[in-house]
Amino acid sequence: MDPLVFLLSRPVIIAGAVLGALIASLGPILLRKFGIGGKSTGKVVARIGYGVSWLSVALFIASGFFYNFE
């Protein structure tokens, strides 16, 4: 159960949220700046960032179910 404890730890959840936000907001801008891919590539990168952020939200909710905060 060690990997589950690691995934539900506070630093991992916060890092996932920050990483997802950075990918979603800066990813398409940097792709456009360096001329990599097209408009659809930027959309895919933004959606990947949103997915990482939602995964962080899901882990946050799961940590509330698995840990009893007293």
Sequence and secondary structure as in RCSB ss.txt:
>XXXX:A:sequence
MDPLVFLLSRPVIIAGAVLGALIASLGPILLRKFGIGGKSTGKVVARIGYGVSWLSVALFIASGFFYNFE
>XXXX:A:secstr
 HHHHHHTSHHHHHHHHHHHHHHHHHHHHHHHHHT S HHHHHHHHHHHHHHHHHHHHHHHHHHHH    
